[in-house]
Amino acid sequence: MNNIVTTEHLTKKYKSFIAVNDVSLHIRKGSIYGFLGPNGAGKSTTMKMLLGLTAPTKGVFTIDGKQFPADRIPILKEIGSFIESPSFYANLTGRENLDIIRRILELPKSAVDDALELVGLSEFADRLAKKYSLGMKQRLGLAGALLGRPPILILDEPTNGLDPSGIHEIRNLIKSLPDLYDCTILISSHMLSEIELIADDIGILNHGHLLFEGSLDELRQHALRSGFASDNLEDMFLSMIDEDNKIRKQSARL
C-alpha cells in the first residue's frame, strides 16, 4: 500500500521550546492512522502543520504526491479536518454553518444534507448552533470535515463530549469511511480503547519525538521485546511513555 502522507524530519520550534522534533510519518493510503501521545506531546501541532495552519521550522511533508508549501492550495482541497473544538456561528443553524463551508469549497447543496445524515444530525439541522450540546457540536464539526467526502481526513478528538452511544456511532462511522469513500484518516484521541478498535497503524509521540510507528501487531511485538505489558493498546502506550520519561529524567541528571 502506497503512502499518501509522508513527513520528513518535521520540526516545529517556538523560541527555545521544541514542540515537534524530527518527526517522520508514513501514512498508508486507505488506512486509519491512530496518532497518540500525552497532552503537549505535539500531536495537534503536527496536524496544524499538515493543514498549513503553522509553518514547520524544519522538514518537509508530502500529501498525495504534492509537497508543501509549493502545492499548499491543492493539498488543502484534498483534506477535511476537525482540529480541537470547532467554532461555529452561534446565531446560525447547523445547516447554515455547513452551507458557509460548502460555498467556500464550491460543492453542490446536496453535500450539506449528505454530511448531516452521515453524523446523525439531520433532525437538528435547523436548530441554532448555540442550542447544540457539546456532543452535537462535535458531530457538526465532523460533518464539516466530511463535506464533499475528501480523500484525507485529519481528526483531533472527534468523539470528545459524546455519550457512549454517540461514541459507538461515530466510531463505526469513522471505521467505515475508508471502504465507503476511499479515504485515509489521521485521528488523534485519548480514548485508546476506541483507537484500538479502528486503527490500522499507530504513531506514538512524546515530548515531540516519535517513539513508535507501525501496525498494532508490530506494536505488540515491540512491547514484548521491551518487556512491556502487551494486553491492550492502553497498557502498551503507558509503558512506552513511562519508559521514555524515565530515560529523559536520567539523561537530565547527567
C-alpha positions in Angstrom: 0.0 0.0 0.0 1.4 3.4 -1.0 1.9 6.2 1.5 -0.5 9.1 0.9 1.0 11.3 3.6 4.7 11.4 4.5 6.7 13.8 6.6 10.5 14.0 6.7 12.2 15.4 9.8 9.3 17.6 10.6 10.2 20.1 13.3 8.5 23.0 15.0 10.2 25.3 17.4 8.7 28.2 19.5 11.7 30.2 20.6 13.6 27.7 22.8 10.8 25.2 23.0 10.7 22.3 20.5 7.1 21.2 20.1 7.7 18.7 17.3 11.2 17.2 16.9 12.4 15.5 13.7 9.2 13.5 13.1 8.9 11.3 10.0 5.5 9.8 9.5 4.3 7.3 6.9 0.5 7.1 6.5 -0.7 4.5 4.1 -3.4 5.2 1.5 -6.8 3.9 2.7 -5.7 3.3 6.3 -6.8 4.7 9.6 -3.7 6.0 11.5 -4.0 6.5 15.2 -1.8 9.4 16.3 -1.3 9.1 20.1 0.5 10.9 22.8 0.0 12.7 26.2 -1.2 16.3 26.4 1.5 18.5 25.0 3.3 15.8 23.0 3.0 17.7 19.7 0.1 15.9 18.1 -2.1 19.0 17.4 1.0 21.0 16.3 1.8 18.3 13.8 -1.7 18.2 12.5 -1.8 22.0 12.2 1.4 21.9 10.1 -0.2 19.4 7.8 -3.1 21.8 7.4 -0.9 24.8 6.7 -2.0 26.5 9.9 1.5 26.8 11.2 4.8 26.5 9.3 7.4 23.9 10.0 10.7 25.2 11.4 12.4 22.4 9.5 11.5 19.4 7.4 9.0 18.8 4.6 5.9 16.8 4.0 4.1 15.4 1.0 0.4 14.7 0.7 -0.9 12.6 -2.2 2.2 13.4 -4.2 2.1 17.1 -3.6 4.7 18.9 -1.5 4.1 21.7 1.0 4.4 24.7 0.7 4.6 24.7 -3.2 1.3 22.9 -3.6 -0.4 24.3 -0.5 -3.8 25.1 -2.1 -4.2 21.7 -4.0 -3.2 19.9 -0.7 -5.8 21.8 1.3 -8.6 21.0 -1.2 -8.0 17.3 -0.5 -8.2 17.4 3.3 -11.2 17.5 5.6 -10.2 18.5 9.1 -11.5 18.6 12.7 -8.9 20.2 15.0 -9.6 20.7 18.7 -13.0 22.2 19.4 -14.5 23.5 16.2 -16.1 27.0 16.2 -19.4 27.9 14.7 -21.6 30.9 14.3 -23.8 30.7 17.3 -26.8 32.5 15.8 -26.8 30.4 12.6 -28.3 26.9 12.4 -26.2 23.8 11.9 -27.3 23.7 8.3 -26.4 27.3 7.7 -22.9 26.9 9.3 -22.2 23.9 7.0 -23.5 25.9 4.0 -20.8 28.5 4.5 -18.2 25.8 4.2 -20.0 24.3 1.2 -19.9 27.6 -0.7 -16.2 28.1 0.1 -15.5 24.6 -1.3 -17.9 25.2 -4.2 -19.8 22.0 -3.5 -23.4 21.2 -4.5 -26.2 22.0 -2.0 -26.8 18.3 -1.5 -23.4 17.9 0.2 -24.8 19.6 3.3 -27.7 17.1 3.8 -25.3 14.3 3.0 -22.9 15.3 5.7 -25.7 15.9 8.3 -27.1 12.5 7.6 -23.7 10.8 8.0 -23.2 12.2 11.5 -26.8 11.8 12.7 -27.7 15.5 12.8 -30.5 15.7 10.1 -33.2 16.0 12.8 -31.4 19.0 14.3 -30.1 20.7 11.1 -32.3 23.8 11.6 -31.6 24.3 15.3 -29.3 27.3 16.2 -25.8 26.2 16.9 -25.8 28.0 20.3 -28.5 25.5 21.4 -26.4 22.5 20.4 -25.0 20.3 23.2 -21.2 19.7 23.2 -21.8 16.3 21.6 -23.9 17.8 18.9 -21.2 20.5 18.2 -18.7 17.7 17.9 -20.9 16.0 15.3 -21.3 19.2 13.4 -17.6 19.7 13.3 -17.2 16.2 11.9 -19.9 16.9 9.4 -17.9 19.9 8.3 -14.8 17.7 7.8 -16.8 15.3 5.7 -18.3 17.9 3.4 -17.5 16.8 -0.2 -16.1 13.5 1.1 -12.4 14.5 0.9 -9.8 11.7 0.3 -7.9 12.7 3.5 -9.4 13.3 7.0 -7.5 14.8 9.9 -9.5 14.4 13.1 -8.4 15.6 16.5 -10.5 14.1 19.4 -13.7 13.7 17.3 -15.6 11.9 20.0 -15.0 14.4 22.8 -18.2 15.2 24.6 -20.2 12.3 23.2 -22.1 9.8 25.3 -21.3 6.1 25.0 -24.0 5.6 22.3 -22.7 8.6 20.3 -19.1 7.4 20.7 -20.2 4.0 19.3 -21.9 5.5 16.3 -19.1 7.9 15.4 -16.5 5.1 15.9 -18.4 2.9 13.5 -18.8 5.8 11.0 -15.1 6.5 11.1 -14.2 2.9 10.7 -16.4 2.6 7.7 -15.2 5.6 5.8 -12.0 4.2 4.1 -14.0 1.5 2.4 -17.1 3.6 1.7 -15.3 6.7 0.3 -11.8 5.5 -0.4 -10.3 7.9 2.1 -7.4 8.0 4.5 -7.8 9.1 8.2 -5.3 10.5 10.6 -7.0 10.5 14.0 -5.8 11.6 17.4 -7.6 10.6 20.6 -7.0 10.0 24.3 -9.7 7.2 24.1 -7.2 4.4 23.4 -9.7 1.6 23.6 -11.6 3.3 20.7 -8.4 3.7 18.6 -7.5 0.1 19.2 -10.9 -0.9 17.6 -10.4 1.2 14.4 -6.8 1.9 13.7 -4.6 0.0 11.1 -1.4 1.8 12.2 -0.2 3.6 15.2 2.2 6.5 15.8 3.2 7.3 19.4 4.6 10.8 20.2 6.1 12.0 23.4 7.8 15.4 24.1 7.7 16.0 20.3 9.6 12.8 19.4 8.1 9.8 17.5 8.6 6.8 19.7 6.9 4.2 17.5 5.3 3.8 14.2 3.7 0.7 12.8 0.8 -1.7 12.9 -0.9 -2.9 16.2 0.8 -6.3 15.7 4.2 -4.6 15.3 3.5 -2.6 18.5 2.7 -5.8 20.4 5.9 -7.4 19.2 7.8 -4.3 20.2 6.2 -4.3 23.6 7.0 -8.0 24.2 10.7 -7.5 23.2 10.9 -4.5 25.5 9.3 -6.3 28.4 6.2 -4.1 28.4 2.7 -5.1 29.1 1.1 -6.1 25.8 -2.5 -7.0 26.7 -4.0 -3.9 25.1 -3.1 -0.6 23.5 -3.5 1.4 26.7 -1.0 -0.8 28.5 1.5 -0.7 25.7 1.1 3.1 25.3 1.5 3.9 29.0 4.5 1.5 29.3 6.3 3.1 26.4 5.6 6.7 27.6 6.7 5.8 31.2 10.0 4.3 29.9 10.7 7.3 27.7 10.1 9.7 30.6 12.4 7.7 32.8 15.2 7.8 30.2 14.7 11.6 29.8 14.9 12.1 33.6 18.1 10.1 33.8 19.6 12.0 30.9 18.7 15.3 32.5 20.7 14.4 35.7 23.9 13.7 33.7 
